[in-house]
Amino acid sequence: MRQGVLYERKDDNSTGKVLVVCVSDLDDVELSILDFDAESYMSKTTVTFTTLTTGGGRSPNVRRALKDLADAIEKDNKEHPILEDFKRKKLRESRRFKK
C-alpha cells in the first residue's frame, strides 16, 4: 500500500456516492464518502484514525481494517473498474449544466 494515495470506489447501486480511503505520509488513515450531484464533485463526510505518533492511536484495529479496505479497493478497481466511467459521466453532466 502506498501512502499519500486516494483509494476510491464507487458504490454498486449507482447512487452517486464514492468511498475514499487515504493513507497519509504519517500513516494516518482517512475515510470519506463523497456524494456527487449533477453540478459538482462533491459533498464530503470524513473521519480520521491516527497513529500514536500523531496524537491518536486509540483505534488501531479500525485503522488496520481501513488499510485493508484500501487494499481491497485497489484490487477491485483493477479487476472490476467502474469509477473512471462514472467520473467521466459526471464531468460531462456538469459541463452540460454550466452552459
C-alpha positions as CSV (number, residue, x, y, z in Angstrom):
1,M,0.0,0.0,0.0
2,R,1.3,3.4,-1.0
3,Q,1.0,6.4,1.4
4,G,-0.5,9.7,0.2
5,V,-2.7,7.9,-2.3
6,L,-6.5,8.1,-2.6
7,Y,-8.2,4.7,-2.9
8,E,-11.7,5.4,-4.4
9,R,-14.5,3.0,-5.2
10,K,-18.0,3.9,-6.4
11,D,-20.9,2.2,-4.8
12,D,-22.5,-0.8,-6.6
13,N,-26.0,0.7,-6.6
14,S,-25.4,3.8,-8.8
15,T,-26.4,6.3,-6.1
16,G,-23.6,8.7,-7.0
17,K,-21.6,8.0,-3.8
18,V,-17.9,7.1,-3.7
19,L,-16.0,5.6,-0.8
20,V,-12.5,7.0,-0.4
21,V,-9.7,5.8,1.8
22,C,-6.5,7.9,2.1
23,V,-3.4,6.8,3.9
24,S,-1.3,9.8,4.8
25,D,2.5,10.1,4.7
26,L,2.3,9.8,8.6
27,D,0.3,6.5,8.2
28,D,-2.9,8.1,9.4
29,V,-6.0,6.8,7.6
30,E,-8.9,8.9,6.5
31,L,-12.2,7.5,5.4
32,S,-14.5,9.7,3.3
33,I,-17.8,9.3,1.5
34,L,-18.2,11.6,-1.5
35,D,-21.6,12.4,-2.8
36,F,-21.8,13.5,-6.4
37,D,-24.6,15.6,-7.6
38,A,-25.3,16.8,-11.2
39,E,-23.3,20.0,-10.9
40,S,-20.4,19.5,-8.6
41,Y,-17.9,16.9,-7.5
42,M,-18.9,16.6,-4.0
43,S,-20.1,16.9,-0.6
44,K,-17.9,15.1,1.7
45,T,-18.1,13.3,5.1
46,T,-14.7,12.3,6.6
47,V,-13.4,10.5,9.7
48,T,-9.7,10.1,10.5
49,F,-7.9,7.5,12.5
50,T,-4.4,8.4,13.5
51,T,-1.2,6.8,14.8
52,L,0.2,7.2,18.3
53,T,2.9,9.5,16.9
54,T,0.3,12.0,15.7
55,G,-1.6,12.2,18.9
56,G,-4.2,9.5,18.4
57,G,-3.8,5.8,18.2
58,R,-7.0,5.0,20.1
59,S,-8.4,2.8,17.3
60,P,-5.6,0.7,15.9
61,N,-7.9,-2.1,14.8
62,V,-10.1,0.2,12.9
63,R,-7.1,1.9,11.3
64,R,-5.7,-1.5,10.2
65,A,-9.2,-2.5,8.8
66,L,-9.3,0.7,6.8
67,K,-5.9,0.0,5.4
68,D,-7.2,-3.5,4.4
69,L,-10.1,-1.8,2.8
70,A,-7.8,0.4,0.8
71,D,-6.1,-2.7,-0.4
72,A,-9.4,-4.3,-1.4
73,I,-10.5,-1.1,-3.2
74,E,-7.2,-1.2,-5.2
75,K,-7.8,-4.8,-6.1
76,D,-11.4,-4.3,-7.1
77,N,-10.5,-1.3,-9.2
78,K,-8.0,-3.4,-11.1
79,E,-10.3,-6.4,-11.5
80,H,-13.7,-4.5,-12.0
81,P,-13.1,-0.9,-12.9
82,I,-16.2,1.3,-12.6
83,L,-15.1,4.7,-11.1
84,E,-13.4,6.3,-14.1
85,D,-16.5,5.8,-16.3
86,F,-18.6,7.3,-13.5
87,K,-16.3,10.3,-13.2
88,R,-16.4,10.9,-16.9
89,K,-20.2,10.8,-17.0
90,K,-20.4,13.2,-14.1
91,L,-17.9,15.6,-15.7
92,R,-20.0,15.6,-19.0
93,E,-23.2,16.3,-17.0
94,S,-21.6,19.2,-15.1
95,R,-20.4,20.7,-18.3
96,R,-23.9,20.4,-19.8
97,F,-25.5,22.2,-16.8
98,K,-23.0,25.1,-16.9
99,K,-23.9,26.1,-20.5
